[in-house]
Amino acid sequence: MSRAEHWENVYRTKGPDQVSWFQAEARLSRQLIETLCPERTRAIIDIGAGASTLVDGLLDSGYLALTVLDLSPAALQVAQARLGGRADAVSWQAADILDAELPEQAFDVWHDRAVFHFLTAFEDRRRYVEQVSRAVRPGGIVVVATETSQPGSFRVSTIFFPLPQHRNAVRAANAAFCAHEQGRLNAMTEALYANRGRWSSRSELVIAREAGVADEATFLRCMSQADTFPSVRAGIQAANRLGLTGTPSLVLNGKLLTNISSARALEDYLLDEARAFTRR
């Protein structure tokens, strides 16, 4: 199955709120764009947008020159149906960003929440960078969410930290890791937490089914090989180095964040960090 066929199948078989990356409101991306590019007439392109609600928020904010690009026509149709008549104010393009025909130096802002993150081959990444260099105007802004350690970007990492006082914590961490191998980490974490009070009566496989783990044989084989996975051991070691004593804990640039009580508070903190970076 090609990459295009895969994503087309995802959006034809699942509702927009049934995928793990669903956001009812793309608040952080929208506010980053508003902070870095306040002029509403600037041209903005959202790469690999899927059925994202970012375009809704940008229209609400008054941006007038929006382009949405995704590999899946089905995903774009979902977004267009949601917007209704407002979709006519947006340019829609169904294409693979690696070979999409984009106008030269046409965009002031390039936003990508996940596409580059999933490009692992060197040649694919090279082609992606070429597209950015060609399509973004000199002095333009590129916002890419990805696993990177480049200065000025955020790298989000989840580490496994099973607490020793919880009897099943290590096995739960191993189960989460095995679900992660099938792209179901977030769903498995939520399912494990929901079943925390009746662990003894529910096997990991039953919980994995609830989390949408499709290949049960692979999951069981993974669990059978788990004493403590290296990634789980590494998480424990990292947590101990950082002086963490409980979960969940949030760390930014080596600093434990102690006053973050909600997702909104975390987004505000990250926006403050982004603003501080633009002033350097």
PAZAPA-4460 file (N, C-alpha, C; in steps of 0.05 Angstrom, whole numbers, plus 32768, in hexadecimal, padded with zeros to 4 digits):
% residues 280
    n_x    n_y    n_z   ca_x   ca_y   ca_z    c_x    c_y    c_z   seq   type   mol
   8011   7FE8   8000   8000   8000   8000   8012   8019   8000     1      M     A
   800C   802B   7FEE   801C   8043   7FEC   8015   8056   8003     2      S     A
   8026   806B   8006   8020   807E   801B   8005   808C   8016     3      R     A
   8000   8093   7FFD   7FE6   80A0   7FF7   7FCF   808E   7FFD     4      A     A
   7FD1   8074   7FF6   7FBB   8061   7FFB   7FB7   805E   8019     5      E     A
   7FCD   805D   8028   7FCA   805A   8045   7FBA   8071   8051     6      H     A
   7FC1   808A   804B   7FB3   80A0   8057   7F97   80A3   804D     7      W     A
   7F93   809D   8033   7F77   809E   8029   7F66   808A   8038     8      E     A
   7F71   8072   803D   7F62   805E   804C   7F5B   8067   8068     9      N     A
   7F6F   8074   8075   7F6A   807E   8090   7F53   8091   8091    10      V     A
   7F52   80A4   807F   7F3D   80B9   8080   7F22   80AF   8074    11      Y     A
   7F22   8099   8066   7F09   808E   805C   7EFD   807B   8070    12      R     A
   7F0D   8070   8082   7F02   805C   8095   7F00   8067   80B2    13      T     A
   7F0B   807E   80B7   7F09   8089   80D3   7EFF   80A6   80D2    14      K     A
   7EF0   80AD   80E7   7EE7   80C8   80E9   7EFF   80DA   80F1    15      G     A
   7EFD   80F4   80EC   7F13   8106   80F2   7F1B   8106   8110    16      P     A
   7F08   8100   8122   7F0E   80FF   813E   7F16   80E4   8148    17      D     A
   7F19   80D1   8136   7F21   80B5   813E   7F3E   80AF   8139    18      Q     A
   7F4D   80C3   8130   7F6A   80BF   812C   7F78   80CB   8144    19      V     A
   7F90   80C0   814A   7F9E   80C8   8163   7FA7   80E5   8163    20      S     A
   7FAA   80F1   814B   7FB5   810C   814A   7F9F   8122   8148    21      W     A
   7F86   8119   814C   7F70   812C   814A   7F72   8143   815F    22      F     A
   7F6D   815B   8156   7F6B   8172   8167   7F51   8181   8161    23      Q     A
   7F40   8184   8175   7F27   8193   8171   7F2E   81B0   8169    24      A     A
   7F44   81BA   8174   7F4E   81D5   816D   7F6C   81D5   816B    25      E     A
   7F77   81DD   8155   7F94   81DD   8151   7F9F   81F7   815D    26      A     A
   7F9C   81FB   8177   7FA1   8214   8184   7FBE   821C   8183    27      R     A
   7FD0   820A   818A   7FED   8211   818B   7FF7   8219   816F    28      L     A
   7FF1   820A   815B   7FFA   8211   8140   7FEE   822C   8137    29      S     A
   7FD5   8230   813C   7FC8   824A   8134   7FD6   8261   8143    30      R     A
   7FDA   825E   815D   7FE6   8275   816C   8003   8279   8164    31      Q     A
   8012   8264   815D   802D   8268   8153   802D   8278   813A    32      L     A
   801B   8271   8127   8019   827F   810E   8011   829C   8113    33      I     A
   7FFD   82A1   8124   7FF5   82BC   812A   800B   82CC   8137    34      E     A
   801C   82BF   8147   8032   82CD   8154   8048   82D4   8140    35      T     A
   804F   82C1   812F   8065   82C4   811D   805E   82D3   8103    36      L     A
   8044   82D2   80FC   803B   82DE   80E3   8020   82EC   80E8    37      C     A
   8020   8303   80F4   8006   8310   80FB   7FF7   831C   80E3    38      P     A
   8005   8321   80CD   7FF8   832D   80B6   7FE6   8319   80A8    39      E     A
   7FCC   831F   80A7   7FB8   830C   809E   7FB8   8308   8080    40      R     A
   7FC5   8318   8070   7FC6   8313   8053   7FDD   8301   804A    41      T     A
   7FEE   82F9   805D   8004   82E8   8055   7FFA   82CC   804D    42      R     A
   8009   82C0   803A   8002   82A6   802F   800C   8290   8041    43      A     A
   7FFA   827E   8049   8001   8268   805C   7FF9   824D   804F    44      I     A
   800B   823A   8052   8005   821F   8048   8007   820B   805F    45      I     A
   7FF4   81FA   8062   7FF4   81E5   8077   7FF9   81CA   8069    46      D     A
   8010   81BF   806F   801A   81A6   8061   8010   818E   8070    47      I     A
   8005   817A   8062   7FFB   8162   806F   7FE6   8167   8083    48      G     A
   7FD4   817A   807C   7FC0   8183   8090   7FAC   816D   8097    49      A     A
   7FA7   815A   8085   7F92   8147   808A   7F77   8156   808D    50      G     A
   7F68   814F   80A2   7F4F   815C   80A8   7F52   8170   80BF    51      A     A
   7F6A   817A   80C2   7F71   818C   80D9   7F5E   81A4   80DA    52      S     A
   7F59   81AD   80F3   7F49   81C5   80F7   7F59   81DE   80F7    53      T     A
   7F73   81DC   80F1   7F83   81F5   80F0   7F78   8208   80DC    54      L     A
   7F70   81FF   80C5   7F65   8211   80B0   7F4D   8220   80BB    55      V     A
   7F3C   8213   80CB   7F25   8220   80D7   7F2E   8237   80E8    56      D     A
   7F42   8232   80F9   7F4B   8246   810B   7F58   825E   80FD    57      G     A
   7F67   8258   80E8   7F74   826E   80D9   7F5F   827F   80CA    58      L     A
   7F4A   8272   80C0   7F34   8281   80B3   7F27   8293   80C8    59      L     A
   7F22   8287   80E0   7F16   8297   80F6   7F27   82AF   80FD    60      D     A
   7F42   82AB   80FB   7F54   82C1   8102   7F57   82D6   80EC    61      S     A
   7F4B   82D1   80D5   7F4B   82E5   80C0   7F60   82E2   80AB    62      G     A
   7F6E   82CB   80AA   7F82   82C7   8095   7F74   82C2   807B    63      Y     A
   7F7F   82CF   8066   7F71   82D0   804C   7F7D   82BF   8036    64      L     A
   7F96   82B5   803A   7FA4   82A7   8024   7FAD   828C   802F    65      A     A
   7F9B   8279   8030   7FA1   825F   803C   7FA1   8249   8027    66      L     A
   7FB5   8237   8029   7FB7   821F   8019   7FB9   8207   802B    67      T     A
   7FAA   81F2   8025   7FAA   81DA   8035   7FB2   81C3   8022    68      V     A
   7FC7   81B4   8029   7FD1   819F   8018   7FD2   8185   8028    69      L     A
   7FC8   816F   801C   7FCA   8155   8028   7FCB   8140   8013    70      D     A
   7FD6   8129   801A   7FD8   8112   8008   7FBD   8106   8002    71      L     A
   7FAA   8108   8015   7F90   80FB   8014   7F7A   810D   800B    72      S     A
   7F6D   8109   7FF4   7F56   8119   7FEC   7F3F   8115   8000    73      P     A
   7F3C   80FD   800C   7F27   80F9   8020   7F2A   810B   8038    74      A     A
   7F43   810F   8041   7F48   8121   8058   7F40   813D   8051    75      A     A
   7F47   8146   8039   7F40   8162   8031   7F22   8165   802F    76      L     A
   7F14   8150   8026   7EF7   8151   8024   7EEA   8154   803F    77      Q     A
   7EF5   8147   8053   7EEB   8149   806F   7EED   8166   8078    78      V     A
   7F04   8172   8074   7F08   818E   807C   7EF6   81A1   806C    79      A     A
   7EF3   819C   8053   7EE2   81AD   8042   7EC4   81AC   804B    80      Q     A
   7EBB   8193   8051   7EA0   8190   805A   7E9B   819E   8074    81      A     A
   7EAF   819C   8086   7EAC   81AA   80A0   7EAA   81C8   809D    82      R     A
   7EBA   81D3   808A   7EBA   81F0   8087   7EA2   81FA   8077    83      L     A
   7E95   81E9   8068   7E7F   81F2   8058   7E87   8207   8043    84      G     A
   7E78   821D   8041   7E7E   8232   802E   7E99   823F   8032    85      G     A
   7EA3   823E   804A   7EBD   824B   8050   7ED4   823D   8042    86      R     A
   7ECF   8224   8039   7EE4   8215   802B   7EEC   8223   8011    87      A     A
   7EDA   8233   8006   7EE0   8240   7FEC   7EF6   8255   7FEF    88      D     A
   7EFB   825E   8008   7F10   8272   800D   7F2C   8266   8010    89      A     A
   7F2E   824B   800D   7F47   823D   8011   7F4F   822F   7FF8    90      V     A
   7F69   822E   7FF2   7F73   821F   7FDC   7F7A   8203   7FE6    91      S     A
   7F6F   81EE   7FD9   7F72   81D2   7FE1   7F83   81C3   7FCD    92      W     A
   7F96   81B3   7FD6   7FA7   81A5   7FC4   7FAC   8189   7FCF    93      Q     A
   7FA3   8175   7FC0   7FA8   8159   7FC6   7FC1   8150   7FB8    94      A     A
   7FD7   814C   7FC7   7FF0   8145   7FBB   8004   813B   7FD0    95      A     A
   8018   812D   7FC7   802E   8125   7FD8   8042   813C   7FD8    96      D     A
   8049   8146   7FF0   805A   815E   7FF2   8075   815A   7FE5    97      I     A
   807D   8141   7FE2   8097   813C   7FD7   8099   8142   7FB9    98      L     A
   8081   8141   7FAB   8081   8147   7F8F   806B   815A   7F87    99      D     A
   805F   8167   7F9B   8049   817A   7F95   8053   8192   7F85   100      A     A
   8043   819C   7F73   804A   81B3   7F63   8042   81CC   7F73   101      E     A
   8055   81DA   7F7F   8050   81F1   7F8F   805C   820A   7F81   102      L     A
   804F   8220   7F82   805A   8238   7F76   8073   8241   7F85   103      P     A
   8085   824D   7F76   809F   8255   7F81   809C   826E   7F92   104      E     A
   80A8   826C   7FAA   80A9   8283   7FBD   808D   828F   7FC1   105      Q     A
   8079   827E   7FC5   805D   8287   7FC7   8053   828A   7FE3   106      A     A
   8061   827D   7FF7   8055   827C   8011   8066   828A   8026   107      F     A
   8058   8298   8038   8066   82A6   804E   8069   8293   8067   108      D     A
   8056   8280   806A   8056   826E   8080   8052   8251   8076   109      V     A
   8063   823F   807E   8061   8223   8078   805D   8215   8092   110      W     A
   8046   8207   8095   803F   81F9   80AE   803D   81DC   80A9   111      H     A
   804A   81CC   80B9   8049   81AE   80B6   804A   81A2   80D2   112      D     A
   8033   8196   80DA   8032   818A   80F5   803E   816E   80F6   113      R     A
   803F   815F   80E0   8048   8143   80E3   8055   8137   80CA   114      A     A
   8054   8143   80B2   805E   8136   809A   807C   8130   809C   115      V     A
   808B   8145   80A1   80A8   8142   80A1   80B0   812D   80B6   116      F     A
   80A2   812D   80CC   80A7   811A   80E2   80A7   80FD   80D8   117      H     A
   8095   80F7   80C5   8092   80DB   80BC   80A4   80D5   80A4   118      F     A
   80B3   80E8   809A   80C6   80E3   8084   80E0   80DA   8090   119      L     A
   80E6   80C0   808D   80FF   80B6   8099   8115   80B2   8085   120      T     A
   810F   80B0   806C   8124   80AB   8057   8131   80C6   8051   121      A     A
   814C   80C5   804E   815B   80DD   8049   8152   80EB   8030   122      F     A
   814D   80DB   801B   8145   80E7   8001   812A   80F5   8004   123      E     A
   8117   80EA   8013   80FD   80F7   8017   8100   8111   8026   124      D     A
   8111   8111   803A   8115   812A   8049   8123   813F   8038   125      R     A
   8136   8136   8027   8143   8149   8015   812F   8156   8003   126      R     A
   811D   8146   7FF7   8109   8151   7FE5   80F5   8164   7FF4   127      R     A
   80EF   815D   800C   80DD   816E   801C   80EA   818A   8020   128      Y     A
   8104   818A   8028   8112   81A3   802D   8113   81B3   8013   129      V     A
   8117   81A6   7FFD   8118   81B4   7FE3   80FD   81C1   7FDE   130      E     A
   80E7   81B4   7FE4   80CD   81C0   7FE0   80C9   81D8   7FF2   131      Q     A
   80D2   81D6   800B   80D0   81EE   801D   80E0   8205   8011   132      V     A
   80F9   81FF   800A   810B   8214   8000   8100   8222   7FE7   133      S     A
   80F2   8212   7FD7   80E7   821D   7FBE   80CD   822D   7FC2   134      R     A
   80BC   8224   7FD4   80A1   822F   7FD7   809F   8246   7FEB   135      A     A
   80B1   8247   7FFE   80AF   825C   8012   80BF   8274   800A   136      V     A
   80B4   828C   800D   80C1   82A5   8006   80D9   82AA   8018   137      R     A
   80ED   82B8   800F   8104   82BF   8020   80F9   82CE   8039   138      P     A
   8103   82C6   8050   80F9   82D2   8069   80DF   82C7   8073   139      G     A
   80D5   82B2   8065   80BD   82A5   806E   80C1   8294   8087   140      G     A
   80AA   828A   8091   80AA   827B   80AA   80A3   825E   80A5   141      I     A
   80B2   824B   80B0   80AD   822F   80AE   80A8   8223   80CA   142      V     A
   8090   8219   80CE   8088   820D   80E8   8085   81F0   80E3   143      V     A
   8097   81E0   80EF   8096   81C3   80EB   8097   81B5   8106   144      V     A
   8084   81A4   810B   8084   8195   8124   8090   817A   811E   145      A     A
   80A6   8174   812C   80B5   815B   8126   80C7   8155   813D   146      T     A
   80D2   813D   813C   80E6   8135   8150   8101   8140   8147   147      E     A
   810A   8156   8153   8122   8163   814A   8130   8170   8162   148      T     A
   814A   8173   8160   8158   8181   8176   8164   819C   816C   149      S     A
   8159   81A6   8155   8163   81BF   814B   815B   81D6   815D   150      Q     A
   816D   81EA   8162   8165   8200   8172   814D   820F   8168   151      P     A
   813C   8218   817A   8124   8226   8172   810C   8215   816C   152      G     A
   810F   81FB   816F   80F8   81E9   816A   80F2   81DA   8184   153      S     A
   80D9   81D0   8186   80D2   81BF   819D   80D3   81A2   8195   154      F     A
   80E0   8192   81A5   80E0   8175   81A2   80D0   8169   81B9   155      R     A
   80BB   815B   81B2   80AA   814F   81C6   80B0   8131   81C8   156      V     A
   80B8   8128   81E0   80BE   810C   81E4   80AE   8102   81FC   157      S     A
   80A3   80EA   81F9   8096   80DC   820E   80A8   80C6   8218   158      T     A
   80AE   80C6   8232   80BF   80B1   823D   80AE   809F   8250   159      I     A
   80B5   8086   8251   80A8   8073   8262   80B4   8075   827E   160      F     A
   80A3   8079   8292   80AD   807C   82AE   809A   806D   82C1   161      F     A
   809B   8051   82C0   808B   8042   82D2   8094   8045   82EF   162      P     A
   8082   804E   8300   8089   8053   831C   808B   8039   832C   163      L     A
   80A0   8035   833B   80A5   801C   8349   8090   8014   835D   164      P     A
   8081   8028   8367   806D   8022   837B   8053   8016   836F   165      Q     A
   8051   8017   8355   803A   800B   8347   8041   7FF0   833C   166      H     A
   8034   7FDB   8346   803B   7FC0   8340   803C   7FB9   8322   167      R     A
   8029   7FC3   8313   8028   7FBC   82F6   8033   7FD1   82E4   168      N     A
   8042   7FE5   82EF   804A   7FFC   82DF   805E   7FF4   82C9   169      A     A
   8071   7FE2   82CF   8084   7FDB   82BA   8077   7FCB   82A4   170      V     A
   8065   7FB9   82AB   8057   7FA9   8296   8045   7FBB   8286   171      R     A
   8039   7FCF   8292   8028   7FE2   8284   8039   7FF2   8270   172      A     A
   8051   7FFA   8279   8063   8009   8267   806B   7FF8   8250   173      A     A
   8071   7FDE   8255   8078   7FCC   823F   8060   7FC9   822B   174      N     A
   8048   7FC7   8236   8030   7FC5   8224   802D   7FDE   8214   175      A     A
   8032   7FF5   8220   8030   800E   8211   8045   800F   81FB   176      A     A
   805D   8005   8201   8072   8004   81EC   806A   7FF2   81D5   177      F     A
   805E   7FDB   81DB   8056   7FC8   81C6   8040   7FD4   81B5   178      C     A
   802E   7FE3   81C2   8019   7FF1   81B2   8025   8007   81A1   179      A     A
   8039   8015   81AC   8047   802A   819D   8053   801F   8183   180      H     A
   805C   8006   8184   8067   7FF9   816C   8053   7FF8   8155   181      E     A
   8039   7FFA   815C   8024   7FF9   8148   8015   8014   8146   182      Q     A
   8023   8029   8151   8018   8044   814E   8001   804A   8161   183      G     A
   7FFE   803C   8177   7FE7   8040   8189   7FF0   8047   81A5   184      R     A
   8006   8056   81A8   8010   805D   81C3   7FFB   806D   81D2   185      L     A
   7FF1   8083   81C7   7FDF   8094   81D6   7FC6   8085   81DE   186      N     A
   7FBA   8076   81CB   7FA2   8067   81D1   7FA7   8052   81E6   187      A     A
   7FBE   8045   81E5   7FC4   8030   81F9   7FC8   803C   8214   188      M     A
   7FD6   8052   8215   7FDA   8060   822F   7FC0   8067   823C   189      T     A
   7FAD   8071   822C   7F93   8079   8236   7F84   8060   823F   190      E     A
   7F85   804A   8230   7F77   8032   8237   7F82   8025   8250   191      A     A
   7F9D   8025   8253   7FA9   801B   826B   7FA1   802B   8283   192      L     A
   7FA0   8045   8281   7F98   8056   8297   7F7A   8051   829E   193      Y     A
   7F6A   804E   828A   7F4D   8049   828F   7F48   802F   829D   194      A     A
   7F5A   801B   8299   7F57   8001   82A4   7F68   7FFC   82BD   195      N     A
   7F73   8012   82C8   7F87   800F   82DD   7F7B   8002   82F6   196      R     A
   7F61   8005   82FB   7F55   7FFA   8313   7F4D   7FDD   8311   197      G     A
   7F4E   7FD1   82F9   7F47   7FB5   82F5   7F5B   7FA6   82E4   198      R     A
   7F74   7FAD   82E9   7F89   7FA0   82D9   7F89   7F82   82DC   199      W     A
   7F85   7F78   82F4   7F87   7F5B   82F8   7F73   7F4B   82E9   200      S     A
   7F5C   7F57   82E1   7F48   7F49   82D3   7F48   7F4E   82B5   201      S     A
   7F5A   7F5D   82AB   7F5B   7F64   828F   7F77   7F61   8284   202      R     A
   7F7B   7F51   8271   7F96   7F4D   8266   7F9E   7F64   8255   203      S     A
   7FB9   7F66   8250   7FC3   7F7B   823F   7FB7   7F7A   8223   204      E     A
   7FB2   7F61   821A   7FA7   7F5E   81FF   7F8B   7F6A   81FD   205      L     A
   7F7A   7F66   8211   7F5F   7F71   8210   7F61   7F90   8210   206      V     A
   7F73   7F9B   8220   7F76   7FB8   8221   7F82   7FC2   8206   207      I     A
   7F94   7FB2   81FA   7F9F   7FBA   81E0   7F8A   7FBA   81CB   208      A     A
   7F77   7FA8   81CC   7F61   7FA8   81B9   7F50   7FC2   81BC   209      R     A
   7F4B   7FC9   81D5   7F3D   7FE2   81D9   7F4C   7FFA   81CE   210      E     A
   7F66   7FF8   81CE   7F77   800E   81C4   7F7A   800E   81A6   211      A     A
   7F6F   7FFA   8198   7F70   7FF9   817B   7F89   7FEC   8171   212      G     A
   7F97   7FDC   8181   7FAF   7FCD   8177   7FA5   7FB8   8164   213      V     A
   7FAD   7FB9   814B   7FA2   7FA7   8137   7FAF   7F8C   8135   214      A     A
   7FC9   7F8B   8138   7FD8   7F71   8134   7FDC   7F65   8150   215      D     A
   7FCA   7F54   8159   7FCB   7F49   8174   7FE3   7F36   8177   216      E     A
   7FE9   7F27   8162   7FFF   7F14   8164   8019   7F22   8168   217      A     A
   801D   7F39   8159   8036   7F48   815D   8037   7F55   8178   218      T     A
   8020   7F5E   8182   801F   7F6A   819D   8027   7F55   81B2   219      F     A
   801C   7F3D   81B1   8022   7F28   81C4   803F   7F1F   81C2   220      L     A
   804A   7F1E   81AA   8066   7F16   81A6   8078   7F2C   81B3   221      R     A
   8070   7F45   81AF   807F   7F5B   81BB   807F   7F59   81D9   222      C     A
   8068   7F54   81E5   8065   7F52   8202   8076   7F3A   820C   223      M     A
   8077   7F24   81FD   8085   7F0C   8207   80A3   7F11   8208   224      S     A
   80AD   7F25   81F9   80C9   7F2B   81F8   80D1   7F41   820C   225      Q     A
   80BD   7F4B   821A   80C2   7F62   822C   80C9   7F59   8248   226      A     A
   80E2   7F5D   824F   80E9   7F5C   826B   80E5   7F79   8274   227      D     A
   80F7   7F8A   826E   80F2   7FA6   826D   80FF   7FB1   8254   228      T     A
   80F0   7FBC   8242   80FB   7FC6   8229   8110   7FDB   822D   229      F     A
   8124   7FDC   821C   8139   7FF0   821E   812E   800C   8220   230      P     A
   8118   8012   8210   810D   802D   8211   8100   8033   822C   231      S     A
   80F5   801E   8238   80E9   8022   8253   80FF   8027   8267   232      V     A
   8114   8017   8266   812A   801B   8278   8137   8036   8274   233      R     A
   8139   803F   825B   8145   8059   8255   8133   806F   8261   234      A     A
   8119   806B   825F   8106   807F   826B   8109   8081   8289   235      G     A
   810C   806B   8296   8110   806B   82B3   812A   8079   82BA   236      I     A
   813F   8074   82AB   8159   8081   82B0   8157   809F   82AC   237      Q     A
   814A   80A7   8296   8147   80C4   8290   8137   80D2   82A6   238      A     A
   8121   80C5   82AE   8110   80D1   82C4   8120   80D4   82DD   239      A     A
   8130   80C0   82E4   8141   80C2   82FC   8155   80D8   82FA   240      N     A
   8161   80DC   82E2   8175   80F1   82DE   8168   810C   82E2   241      R     A
   814F   810F   82D9   8140   8128   82DB   8134   812D   82F6   242      L     A
   8136   8119   8308   812C   811C   8323   810E   811A   8324   243      G     A
   8101   810C   8311   80E4   8109   8312   80DC   80F5   8327   244      L     A
   80C6   80FA   8333   80BB   80E8   8348   809F   80DE   8343   245      T     A
   8093   80E9   832E   8077   80E1   8328   8070   80E6   830B   246      G     A
   8058   80DD   8303   804F   80E2   82E8   8032   80ED   82EA   247      T     A
   802A   80FD   82D6   803B   8107   82C0   804D   811E   82C9   248      P     A
   8064   8120   82BC   8077   8136   82C1   807E   8143   82A6   249      S     A
   8081   815D   82A6   8088   816B   828D   80A3   8179   8291   250      L     A
   80B5   8175   827E   80D0   8180   827F   80D5   818F   8265   251      V     A
   80DE   81A7   8267   80E6   81B7   8250   8102   81C1   8253   252      L     A
   8113   81BA   8240   812F   81C2   8241   813C   81BB   825C   253      N     A
   8136   81A3   8265   8142   819A   827E   8136   81A5   8297   254      G     A
   8121   81B6   8295   8114   81C2   82AC   80F9   81B6   82B1   255      K     A
   80F5   81AC   82C9   80DB   81A1   82D1   80C6   81B7   82D3   256      L     A
   80B0   81B4   82C4   809B   81C8   82C5   8087   81C1   82DB   257      L     A
   8085   81D1   82F0   8075   81CA   8307   805B   81D9   8309   258      T     A
   8056   81EC   82F8   803D   81FC   82FA   802C   81F9   82E1   259      N     A
   802E   81E3   82D3   801E   81DE   82BB   8008   81CB   82C3   260      I     A
   7FEF   81D6   82C5   7FD9   81C7   82CF   7FC5   81BE   82B9   261      S     A
   7FCA   81C7   82A0   7FB7   81C0   828B   7FC5   81C1   8270   262      S     A
   7FB9   81B6   825C   7FC4   81B7   8241   7FC5   81D4   8237   263      A     A
   7FB1   81E4   823F   7FB1   8201   8237   7FC9   820F   8243   264      R     A
   7FCF   8209   825D   7FE6   8216   826A   8000   820E   825D   265      A     A
   8002   81F5   8254   801A   81EC   8246   801D   81FA   822B   266      L     A
   8007   81FD   821C   8009   820B   8203   8011   8228   8207   267      E     A
   8006   8235   821B   800E   8251   8221   802C   8253   8227   268      D     A
   8036   823F   8236   8052   823F   823D   8064   823C   8224   269      Y     A
   805C   8229   8212   806B   8225   81FA   806A   823D   81E8   270      L     A
   8053   824B   81E7   8051   8263   81D6   8063   8279   81E1   271      L     A
   8065   827B   81FC   8077   828F   8208   8094   8289   8200   272      D     A
   809B   826F   8200   80B6   8267   81F8   80BB   826D   81DB   273      E     A
   80A7   8269   81CA   80AA   8270   81AD   80AE   828E   81AA   274      A     A
   809E   829E   81B8   80A1   82BB   81B6   80BD   82C3   81BF   275      R     A
   80C6   82B7   81D5   80E0   82BE   81DF   80F6   82B8   81CB   276      A     A
   80F2   82A1   81BC   8106   829A   81A8   8106   82AE   8191   277      F     A
   80EF   82B8   8189   80EE   82CB   8172   80FB   82E6   817A   278      T     A
   80FE   82EB   8194   810A   8304   819D   8129   8302   819F   279      R     A
   8134   82EA   819D   8150   82E6   81A0   8160   82F1   8188   280      R     A
***
